[in-house]
Amino acid sequence: MLTYIFRRILVAIPVLLVASFVLFAAVRVTVDPAAQLRAGNKDPYAYQRERARLGLDRSLPVQYGTWLGNFVRGDWGEGDHARDDVRSRILKSLWTTFQIICWGILLSAIIAISIGVYSAIHQYSKLDYTFTGLSYVGLAMPPFWFGLLLIAFVGTGLFGTGVKPFDTLGLHTGDQSGLNLDYARHLVLPVIVLTVQIIASWSRYMRASMLDSMGSEYIRMARAKGVPQRRVVMRHGLRNSLIPLVSVMAIDIGALFGGLVITETLFGIEGMGKLFVDRFGQGDATLLSSWVVVTAIFVIMFNLLADILYGVLDPRVRLK
């Protein structure tokens, strides 16, 4: 098992380096932090001096090498316009986004797996048709529209306004008083918006995978031997059905660390998605370079985790 994990890590390292270079180059080509000096500046050389100060006059590989060395050492620089510490700002936003993802994924996994298993075991039952219909509704419902509905109808009642910034709850300072009823109240609506489409998608994957497993030869053999139904479902069917779902979950979770733009904007949450939108509008290339690489790290890391879980759930994968 350790050899299998080591091989997976060795494969992930060059993938991360290539991905980081491509993303870094994309940011440098798309965003010019010195562009504001072009218009309305009486000094014709101000633009060139600013590019030289930021190191933008050097070749792209040299820029990437310098940036990567600083990034690995923990020196992510300062924002091009806000002049704040990039590392502290990203980690602060990452912690906020992590809280929403953590609760959302935990809730989604429990509900989606339960619905998928039940629908597969009770195929074509009334509840199976009900869950199938609700999943299509969840997949078709735009998150921004659903979030606005929640804010309009329930945001001003039990759950407050629904747009109270998380910064006011003491979550970034380590203040344990943030983990109280007020914290939960303002977390409920964002988590609901996050989980609706995830539950709808994952439950469909789980149902299809479970149906495939329950029709397999080894399941029929277990039943012929008189193995109790509960043991057949939980020990044999569920374990093998989780393997396809693991890949989908890993990709979705990794992408969520940079993809909660709509949810965070709707509810005034200073997370990774809102940070990207704000700084992209400002042309903050320094922060965006670190931002895209941090999100890429999470995507690759969760794909690596999926590979490792494959080996745990199916020992045959370790031999490949």
C-alpha positions as CSV (number, residue, x, y, z in Angstrom):
1,M,0.0,0.0,0.0
2,L,2.8,2.4,0.9
3,T,4.5,1.8,-2.5
4,Y,1.2,2.5,-4.3
5,I,0.8,5.8,-2.4
6,F,4.4,6.8,-3.1
7,R,3.9,6.2,-6.9
8,R,0.8,8.3,-6.8
9,I,2.6,11.2,-5.1
10,L,5.5,11.0,-7.7
11,V,3.0,11.3,-10.5
12,A,1.2,14.3,-8.8
13,I,4.4,16.4,-8.4
14,P,5.1,17.0,-12.1
15,V,1.4,17.5,-12.8
16,L,1.3,20.2,-10.1
17,L,4.4,21.9,-11.6
18,V,3.0,21.9,-15.1
19,A,-0.4,23.1,-13.9
20,S,1.1,25.9,-11.8
21,F,3.2,27.1,-14.8
22,V,0.2,27.1,-17.2
23,L,-2.0,28.9,-14.7
24,F,0.8,31.4,-13.8
25,A,1.3,32.2,-17.5
26,A,-2.5,32.6,-18.0
27,V,-2.7,35.2,-15.2
28,R,0.4,37.1,-16.6
29,V,-1.1,37.2,-20.1
30,T,-4.6,38.1,-18.9
31,V,-3.9,40.6,-16.2
32,D,-1.5,43.6,-16.4
33,P,-1.1,45.2,-12.9
34,A,0.6,48.2,-14.4
35,A,-2.1,48.9,-17.0
36,Q,-3.6,51.8,-15.0
37,L,-0.5,53.8,-15.6
38,R,-1.0,53.8,-19.4
39,A,-3.9,56.2,-19.5
40,G,-3.9,59.7,-18.1
41,N,-0.3,59.7,-16.9
42,K,1.9,62.5,-18.1
43,D,5.1,60.5,-17.5
44,P,5.6,58.4,-20.6
45,Y,8.1,56.1,-18.8
46,A,6.0,55.4,-15.7
47,Y,4.5,52.3,-17.3
48,Q,7.9,50.8,-18.1
49,R,9.3,51.6,-14.7
50,E,6.3,50.0,-13.0
51,R,6.7,46.8,-15.1
52,A,10.4,46.7,-14.3
53,R,9.6,47.1,-10.6
54,L,7.2,44.2,-10.7
55,G,9.6,42.1,-12.8
56,L,7.2,41.9,-15.8
57,D,9.9,43.0,-18.3
58,R,11.7,39.6,-17.9
59,S,10.8,36.5,-19.8
60,L,7.9,34.3,-18.6
61,P,10.1,31.3,-17.4
62,V,12.3,33.7,-15.4
63,Q,9.2,35.3,-13.8
64,Y,7.8,31.9,-13.0
65,G,11.0,30.6,-11.5
66,T,11.4,33.7,-9.3
67,W,7.7,33.5,-8.2
68,L,7.9,29.7,-7.5
69,G,10.9,30.1,-5.3
70,N,9.3,32.8,-3.3
71,F,6.0,30.9,-3.1
72,V,7.7,27.7,-1.7
73,R,9.4,29.9,0.9
74,G,6.1,31.3,2.0
75,D,6.8,34.8,0.5
76,W,3.8,35.4,-1.7
77,G,4.3,39.1,-2.0
78,E,1.9,42.0,-1.6
79,G,-1.2,42.8,-3.5
80,D,-0.6,45.1,-6.4
81,H,-3.2,47.6,-5.3
82,A,-4.5,46.8,-1.8
83,R,-0.9,46.3,-0.6
84,D,-1.9,43.6,1.8
85,D,0.0,40.4,2.5
86,V,-1.1,37.9,-0.2
87,R,-0.4,34.8,1.9
88,S,-2.4,36.0,4.9
89,R,-5.3,37.2,2.7
90,I,-5.6,33.9,0.8
91,L,-5.3,31.8,3.9
92,K,-8.0,33.9,5.6
93,S,-10.3,33.4,2.6
94,L,-9.4,29.8,2.4
95,W,-10.4,29.2,6.0
96,T,-13.8,30.8,5.4
97,T,-14.5,28.7,2.3
98,F,-13.2,25.6,4.0
99,Q,-15.9,25.9,6.7
100,I,-18.7,26.1,4.2
101,I,-17.3,23.2,2.2
102,C,-16.7,21.1,5.2
103,W,-20.3,21.3,6.5
104,G,-21.7,21.2,3.0
105,I,-19.8,18.1,1.9
106,L,-20.4,16.2,5.1
107,L,-24.2,16.8,4.8
108,S,-24.2,16.1,1.1
109,A,-22.3,12.8,1.4
110,I,-24.6,11.5,4.2
111,I,-27.8,12.4,2.4
112,A,-26.7,11.5,-1.2
113,I,-25.3,8.1,-0.2
114,S,-28.4,7.3,1.9
115,I,-30.8,8.3,-1.0
116,G,-28.7,6.4,-3.6
117,V,-28.6,3.2,-1.6
118,Y,-32.3,3.3,-0.7
119,S,-33.4,4.1,-4.3
120,A,-31.3,1.2,-5.6
121,I,-32.6,-1.3,-3.0
122,H,-36.2,-0.1,-3.6
123,Q,-36.0,0.4,-7.3
124,Y,-39.2,1.7,-9.0
125,S,-40.8,2.4,-5.7
126,K,-42.8,5.6,-5.0
127,L,-39.9,7.0,-3.0
128,D,-37.5,6.1,-5.7
129,Y,-39.5,8.0,-8.2
130,T,-39.8,10.9,-5.8
131,F,-36.1,11.1,-5.2
132,T,-35.4,10.9,-8.9
133,G,-37.8,13.7,-9.6
134,L,-36.3,15.9,-6.9
135,S,-32.8,15.2,-8.1
136,Y,-33.7,16.5,-11.6
137,V,-35.2,19.6,-10.0
138,G,-32.1,20.2,-7.9
139,L,-29.8,19.8,-10.9
140,A,-31.9,22.2,-13.0
141,M,-32.2,24.9,-10.3
142,P,-29.6,27.8,-10.7
143,P,-27.8,28.4,-7.4
144,F,-28.0,32.2,-7.7
145,W,-31.8,32.0,-8.2
146,F,-32.3,29.5,-5.3
147,G,-30.1,31.6,-3.0
148,L,-32.1,34.7,-3.8
149,L,-35.3,32.9,-3.0
150,L,-33.9,31.7,0.4
151,I,-32.8,35.2,1.2
152,A,-36.1,36.7,0.2
153,F,-38.4,34.2,2.0
154,V,-36.4,32.9,5.0
155,G,-33.4,35.1,5.2
156,T,-35.1,37.8,7.3
157,G,-36.6,35.4,9.8
158,L,-34.9,32.7,11.8
159,F,-31.6,32.9,9.9
160,G,-31.2,36.7,10.1
161,T,-30.5,38.7,7.0
162,G,-28.6,35.9,5.4
163,V,-25.8,38.2,4.3
164,K,-23.9,38.9,7.5
165,P,-20.2,38.7,6.7
166,F,-18.4,35.8,8.4
167,D,-15.7,38.2,9.6
168,T,-18.0,39.6,12.2
169,L,-18.4,36.1,13.8
170,G,-14.8,35.8,15.0
171,L,-14.1,32.9,12.7
172,H,-10.7,34.3,11.4
173,T,-9.3,35.2,14.8
174,G,-9.7,31.8,16.5
175,D,-12.4,33.2,18.7
176,Q,-14.3,30.2,20.0
177,S,-17.4,32.3,20.6
178,G,-17.9,32.2,16.9
179,L,-18.9,28.6,17.2
180,N,-22.3,29.4,18.6
181,L,-25.9,29.8,17.5
182,D,-25.2,33.0,15.6
183,Y,-22.5,31.1,13.6
184,A,-24.9,28.3,12.8
185,R,-27.7,30.7,11.8
186,H,-25.6,32.4,9.2
187,L,-24.1,29.2,8.0
188,V,-27.4,27.4,7.3
189,L,-28.4,29.2,4.1
190,P,-25.0,29.1,2.3
191,V,-24.7,25.4,3.1
192,I,-28.2,24.7,1.7
193,V,-27.4,26.5,-1.5
194,L,-24.2,24.6,-1.8
195,T,-25.7,21.1,-1.1
196,V,-28.8,21.1,-3.3
197,Q,-27.1,20.4,-6.6
198,I,-24.4,18.3,-5.0
199,I,-26.9,16.0,-3.3
200,A,-28.9,15.7,-6.6
201,S,-25.8,14.8,-8.6
202,W,-24.1,12.4,-6.1
203,S,-27.4,10.6,-5.3
204,R,-27.8,9.8,-9.0
205,Y,-24.2,8.5,-9.2
206,M,-24.7,6.4,-6.1
207,R,-28.0,4.9,-7.3
208,A,-26.6,3.9,-10.6
209,S,-23.4,2.5,-9.1
210,M,-25.4,0.6,-6.4
211,L,-27.7,-0.9,-9.0
212,D,-24.7,-2.1,-11.0
213,S,-23.2,-3.7,-7.9
214,M,-26.4,-5.4,-6.7
215,G,-26.8,-7.1,-10.0
216,S,-23.3,-8.5,-10.0
217,E,-22.4,-12.2,-9.7
218,Y,-20.8,-12.0,-6.3
219,I,-24.0,-10.4,-4.8
220,R,-26.1,-13.3,-6.2
221,M,-23.5,-15.7,-4.8
222,A,-23.7,-14.1,-1.4
223,R,-27.5,-14.3,-1.3
224,A,-27.4,-17.9,-2.5
225,K,-25.2,-18.7,0.5
226,G,-27.8,-17.2,2.8
227,V,-25.9,-14.0,3.8
228,P,-28.3,-11.6,5.5
229,Q,-29.6,-8.8,3.3
230,R,-28.2,-6.1,5.5
231,R,-24.7,-7.6,5.3
232,V,-25.0,-8.0,1.5
233,V,-25.9,-4.4,1.0
234,M,-23.5,-2.8,3.5
235,R,-20.4,-5.0,3.2
236,H,-20.5,-6.1,-0.4
237,G,-22.7,-3.7,-2.3
238,L,-22.0,-0.4,-0.7
239,R,-18.2,-0.8,-0.5
240,N,-17.9,-1.5,-4.3
241,S,-20.5,1.1,-5.2
242,L,-18.5,3.9,-3.5
243,I,-15.5,3.4,-5.8
244,P,-17.0,5.3,-8.8
245,L,-18.5,8.0,-6.5
246,V,-15.1,8.7,-4.9
247,S,-13.7,10.1,-8.2
248,V,-16.7,12.4,-8.6
249,M,-16.6,13.6,-5.0
250,A,-12.8,14.3,-5.1
251,I,-13.1,16.4,-8.3
252,D,-16.1,18.3,-7.0
253,I,-14.5,19.0,-3.6
254,G,-11.2,20.2,-5.1
255,A,-13.1,22.5,-7.5
256,L,-15.2,24.0,-4.7
257,F,-12.3,25.7,-3.0
258,G,-12.2,28.2,-5.9
259,G,-15.7,27.8,-7.2
260,L,-18.1,29.2,-4.6
261,V,-18.3,32.5,-6.4
262,I,-22.1,32.8,-6.5
263,T,-22.8,31.5,-3.0
264,E,-20.1,33.7,-1.4
265,T,-21.2,36.8,-3.3
266,L,-24.9,36.3,-2.5
267,F,-24.3,36.0,1.3
268,G,-21.4,38.4,1.6
269,I,-18.9,35.8,2.5
270,E,-15.2,36.8,2.1
271,G,-14.1,33.4,0.8
272,M,-11.9,32.3,-2.1
273,G,-14.6,32.8,-4.8
274,K,-15.4,36.3,-3.8
275,L,-11.7,37.1,-3.4
276,F,-11.0,36.1,-7.0
277,V,-13.9,38.2,-8.4
278,D,-12.8,41.3,-6.4
279,R,-9.1,41.1,-7.2
280,F,-9.6,40.1,-10.9
281,G,-11.6,43.3,-11.3
282,Q,-8.7,45.3,-9.7
283,G,-6.1,43.6,-11.9
284,D,-4.2,42.2,-8.9
285,A,-1.9,39.7,-10.8
286,T,0.3,39.0,-7.7
287,L,-2.6,37.7,-5.6
288,L,-4.3,36.0,-8.6
289,S,-1.1,34.1,-9.4
290,S,-1.0,32.6,-5.9
291,W,-4.8,32.1,-5.9
292,V,-4.9,29.9,-9.0
293,V,-2.0,27.8,-7.8
294,V,-3.5,27.2,-4.4
295,T,-6.8,26.1,-6.0
296,A,-4.8,23.9,-8.4
297,I,-3.1,22.3,-5.4
298,F,-6.4,21.4,-3.8
299,V,-7.8,19.9,-7.1
300,I,-4.6,17.8,-7.5
301,M,-4.5,16.9,-3.8
302,F,-8.1,15.6,-3.8
303,N,-7.5,13.7,-7.0
304,L,-4.5,12.1,-5.3
305,L,-6.7,11.3,-2.3
306,A,-9.2,9.6,-4.7
307,D,-6.4,7.4,-6.1
308,I,-5.4,6.4,-2.6
309,L,-9.0,5.6,-1.6
310,Y,-9.3,3.5,-4.7
311,G,-6.5,1.4,-3.4
312,V,-8.2,1.1,0.0
313,L,-11.7,0.2,-1.4
314,D,-10.4,-2.1,-4.1
315,P,-7.0,-3.8,-3.5
316,R,-6.8,-4.8,-7.1
317,V,-6.1,-1.1,-8.0
318,R,-2.8,-1.2,-6.2
319,L,-1.4,-3.8,-8.6
320,K,-1.9,-1.5,-11.6
